[in-house]
Amino acid sequence: MTVRSFTHAALLLSGIFIMTACNRNDDDPQPGPINPQHQPVKRLVASQNDFQTFNYTEDGKVRSYSAQWQNSPDGGITTINQQLVFENGKLKQSNSNAGNIKYYYQEGKVYRAENFLNNGRKLSDHFFEYSALGKLAEVEEIITDPQEDGAEAVLIKLSYYPSGNLEKMEYWYKETNHDDFALSFTKYFEQYDDKRNPIPDAILDHWLPELELFKNNPRVVRTVDANDDTENLLTITYEYDALGRPVHRDQRISINGVLKPEIRYSYLY
């Protein structure tokens, strides 16, 4: 994986992905009805070629995730279908047409994930570190067979506001045969609304059940390069229903000062 390919992958909120079910003992307590105000979103739709779909276990964990988008009006359509496997309530594996991910636990939290292609070739290991408050603080990727001109390791550092919302994500990389990490870019989440975020959180294709990055809905996201120059600015506005849930999201991004067309997403519960 080259530095460039990692940087592209890190910007995607998507998954990697066979149908499975959450194993549950019949003697386990049955989950109660979900408060409508806390209902997670089932589908986000911008167009027939641009959407995300979520399915959940009885206790609210992401069971499957599908996404589709078209990179340009004349470009091809990319489709992702991801299925998650649980054992005794713990996430153990993620399967897709691209490959699979295996998860390992320490002190009740995922601390390591192995990433494989469908042919069995191992791509990388991901290691997770948490703060004293239990929030995800770092994700380090160790690439199994790095290219000579690429990255051998990638590090994502996360920090939070007192509210618990994500404040910034720093993306670092270490080139092959180098000792130190270099900063690639940083994403600043500058503003949030005061409503509950109904979209499950994920990082680098990992739908960790305990992961919480966005308690509320981001409104302004700024990406700056290693020199602290703004690369893009994403602004988002929301419309809400009577329960305070987002039902529409209008987002617009400025890339290197060029404002792109607005995109509207609709939320289906």
C-alpha distance (Angstrom), angle and dihedral (degrees) to the residues before:
residue distance angle dihedral
M1 . . .
T2 3.78 . .
V3 3.79 123.8 .
R4 3.78 89.2 -109.3
S5 3.80 94.0 52.4
F6 3.79 91.9 49.0
T7 3.80 92.2 50.0
H8 3.81 89.4 52.7
A9 3.80 92.3 47.5
A10 3.77 93.0 47.7
L11 3.80 90.9 60.4
L12 3.80 93.9 58.6
L13 3.80 121.5 94.5
S14 3.74 92.7 -157.7
G15 3.77 141.0 108.9
I16 3.80 144.2 -117.8
F17 4.41 118.9 -128.3
I18 7.04 171.0 -59.4
M19 3.60 119.3 37.4
T20 3.81 117.4 -84.9
A21 3.77 136.5 167.4
C22 3.77 133.6 -137.2
N23 3.80 108.6 -103.5
R24 3.80 112.0 -131.3
N25 3.77 131.9 174.2
D26 3.81 111.2 -125.3
D27 3.81 88.4 -130.1
D28 3.81 92.5 59.4
P29 3.82 116.1 107.6
Q30 3.78 113.1 -89.6
P31 3.82 115.0 -119.6
G32 3.77 114.8 -114.3
P33 3.80 126.4 -127.4
I34 3.79 116.1 -65.6
N35 3.77 117.9 -111.8
P36 3.84 104.4 -113.5
Q37 3.80 89.1 -131.8
H38 3.80 88.6 58.4
Q39 3.81 95.8 44.8
P40 3.83 109.1 133.6
V41 3.77 117.4 -130.5
K42 3.81 116.4 -96.6
R43 3.78 99.1 -167.5
L44 3.82 138.8 13.4
V45 3.80 113.9 -162.2
A46 3.80 131.5 -173.3
S47 3.83 96.9 157.5
Q48 3.80 140.5 -27.4
N49 3.81 87.5 -81.7
D50 3.81 97.7 41.2
F51 3.80 118.8 57.7
Q52 3.81 146.3 115.0
T53 3.83 125.9 -143.6
F54 3.83 128.5 -164.0
N55 3.81 130.9 -166.8
Y56 3.80 122.3 -171.2
T57 3.79 141.7 -154.7
E58 3.80 119.1 -119.2
D59 3.80 90.4 -93.9
G60 3.80 94.0 51.2
K61 3.81 103.4 -98.4
V62 3.80 119.2 138.5
R63 3.82 106.7 -97.6
S64 3.81 97.9 175.9
Y65 3.79 138.9 1.3
S66 3.81 130.4 -162.6
A67 3.77 128.7 -177.4
Q68 3.77 136.3 175.4
W69 3.78 131.7 -177.2
Q70 3.78 141.9 161.2
N71 3.79 114.7 -133.3
S72 3.82 93.8 -150.8
P73 3.83 137.3 -2.2
D74 3.81 89.8 -96.3
G75 3.79 96.9 31.9
G76 3.76 131.4 102.3
I77 3.79 125.3 -90.4
T78 3.80 119.7 -109.0
T79 3.82 118.3 -152.5
I80 3.81 128.2 -169.0
N81 3.81 125.7 -170.9
Q82 3.80 117.6 -178.2
Q83 3.81 128.3 -179.4
L84 3.81 124.0 -169.4
V85 3.80 125.9 -147.1
F86 3.82 120.8 -149.4
E87 3.80 130.2 -167.5
N88 3.80 118.6 -167.9
G89 3.78 89.3 -16.5
K90 3.81 94.8 -51.9
L91 3.79 125.3 114.8
K92 3.82 106.1 -115.2
Q93 3.81 106.4 163.3
S94 3.78 144.9 4.8
N95 3.82 120.7 -151.1
S96 3.78 133.1 -167.2
N97 3.76 144.9 150.0
A98 3.81 86.9 -89.8
G99 3.79 100.4 49.3
N100 3.77 144.7 -71.0
I101 3.78 140.4 -84.5
K102 3.82 125.4 -147.0
Y103 3.80 120.8 -156.0
Y104 3.81 131.5 -148.4
Y105 3.81 128.0 -165.8
Q106 3.76 136.1 -144.1
E107 3.81 123.1 179.7
G108 3.81 90.3 -9.1
K109 3.82 97.2 -53.8
V110 3.78 134.0 94.1
Y111 3.79 106.9 -101.6
R112 3.83 100.6 165.7
A113 3.81 139.3 28.2
E114 3.80 127.3 -172.0
N115 3.82 116.1 -149.9
F116 3.82 120.6 -152.3
L117 3.79 138.3 175.2
N118 3.80 117.6 -127.5
N119 3.81 90.0 -102.5
G120 3.81 88.1 62.8
R121 3.79 97.1 -106.1
K122 3.79 111.5 142.4
L123 3.78 115.7 -127.0
S124 3.78 104.2 -177.9
D125 3.79 151.0 -42.0
H126 3.80 122.3 -110.0
F127 3.82 118.8 -154.9
F128 3.82 121.5 -162.9
E129 3.80 126.8 -154.0
Y130 3.80 125.9 -171.1
S131 3.78 135.3 -155.4
A132 3.81 124.8 -119.1
L133 3.82 86.7 -95.1
G134 3.81 91.4 55.8
K135 3.81 95.5 -107.4
L136 3.79 119.8 139.1
A137 3.81 105.9 -99.9
E138 3.81 105.8 169.8
V139 3.79 141.3 11.7
E140 3.79 117.2 -166.5
E141 3.79 122.3 -169.7
I142 3.80 118.7 -157.6
I143 3.81 109.2 -164.4
T144 3.81 114.3 -140.2
D145 3.81 99.4 -147.1
P146 3.81 108.1 15.8
Q147 3.77 120.7 -166.9
E148 3.77 118.4 -116.5
D149 3.80 92.3 -115.5
G150 3.80 95.8 37.5
A151 3.77 142.7 71.1
E152 3.79 123.0 -69.0
A153 3.80 93.4 -171.3
V154 3.79 138.6 17.5
L155 3.80 127.6 -161.1
I156 3.81 128.2 -163.4
K157 3.81 117.3 -166.7
L158 3.80 120.2 -164.0
S159 3.79 130.5 -163.7
Y160 3.80 130.3 -179.1
Y161 3.79 143.3 -150.2
P162 3.84 117.7 -116.7
S163 3.82 86.2 -101.7
G164 3.81 89.6 65.4
N165 3.80 94.6 -110.5
L166 3.79 118.1 131.6
E167 3.80 111.4 -97.1
K168 3.80 101.7 -176.3
M169 3.80 144.6 -12.5
E170 3.78 119.8 -149.9
Y171 3.82 118.2 -158.7
W172 3.81 114.9 -153.5
Y173 3.80 130.1 175.3
K174 3.80 137.0 -168.5
E175 3.77 117.6 -148.2
T176 3.78 121.6 -137.0
N177 3.83 112.2 -80.3
H178 3.82 92.0 11.4
D179 3.81 124.6 118.0
D180 3.79 101.6 -152.4
F181 3.78 136.2 58.5
A182 3.80 119.0 -120.6
L183 3.80 124.3 -151.6
S184 3.80 113.0 -112.1
F185 3.82 103.2 178.2
T186 3.80 143.1 -36.3
K187 3.81 130.7 -135.4
Y188 3.82 115.7 -149.9
F189 3.81 118.5 -162.1
E190 3.77 96.9 -154.1
Q191 3.81 103.9 172.6
Y192 3.81 138.7 23.9
D193 3.77 134.9 -177.9
D194 3.83 121.4 -124.6
K195 3.82 96.8 -112.7
R196 3.81 128.2 101.0
N197 3.81 115.2 -94.0
P198 3.85 108.8 -124.1
I199 3.83 96.2 -169.6
P200 3.83 117.2 96.6
D201 3.79 114.9 -118.8
A202 3.81 123.8 -118.6
I203 3.78 136.8 168.6
L204 3.81 125.3 -159.4
D205 3.82 92.1 -13.8
H206 3.82 92.9 -49.3
W207 3.83 116.0 128.1
L208 3.78 94.4 -169.1
P209 3.83 108.9 -175.4
E210 3.82 92.5 -140.8
L211 3.82 94.2 47.6
E212 3.80 116.6 115.9
L213 3.79 117.4 171.9
F214 3.79 103.1 146.4
K215 3.80 117.7 37.0
N216 3.81 87.9 168.0
N217 3.80 132.7 27.8
P218 3.84 117.9 -83.1
R219 3.80 115.7 -123.0
V220 3.82 104.0 176.5
V221 3.82 125.2 29.1
R222 3.80 120.5 178.0
T223 3.82 124.1 -168.8
V224 3.80 118.0 -159.7
D225 3.79 130.2 -176.8
A226 3.78 127.5 -125.4
N227 3.82 89.4 -81.7
D228 3.83 91.0 54.8
D229 3.80 92.0 -110.2
T230 3.81 115.4 142.7
E231 3.80 112.8 -107.8
N232 3.79 97.9 176.0
L233 3.77 140.7 -6.3
L234 3.80 121.7 -151.9
T235 3.80 119.0 -162.9
I236 3.81 122.0 -172.3
T237 3.80 132.7 -171.4
Y238 3.81 125.8 -171.1
E239 3.79 139.9 -152.8
Y240 3.82 116.7 -152.6
D241 3.78 136.8 -156.9
A242 3.81 125.4 -130.3
L243 3.84 89.9 -82.6
G244 3.81 92.1 55.6
R245 3.81 93.9 -107.7
P246 3.82 118.8 140.3
V247 3.80 111.0 -108.1
H248 3.81 98.7 169.9
R249 3.78 133.1 24.6
D250 3.81 123.7 -166.7
Q251 3.78 113.7 -165.3
R252 3.75 132.7 179.7
I253 3.77 129.6 -177.8
S254 3.78 131.3 -157.4
I255 3.82 112.6 -154.7
N256 3.79 116.0 -164.5
G257 3.79 88.2 -22.1
V258 3.82 95.4 -49.5
L259 3.81 112.4 119.2
K260 3.80 113.6 -139.8
P261 3.83 125.7 -151.8
E262 3.78 117.7 -79.1
I263 3.81 118.7 -101.6
R264 3.81 123.3 -153.6
Y265 3.81 122.1 -153.6
S266 3.79 123.4 -167.1
Y267 3.82 121.4 -149.9
L268 3.81 119.2 -138.8
Y269 3.83 119.5 -167.1
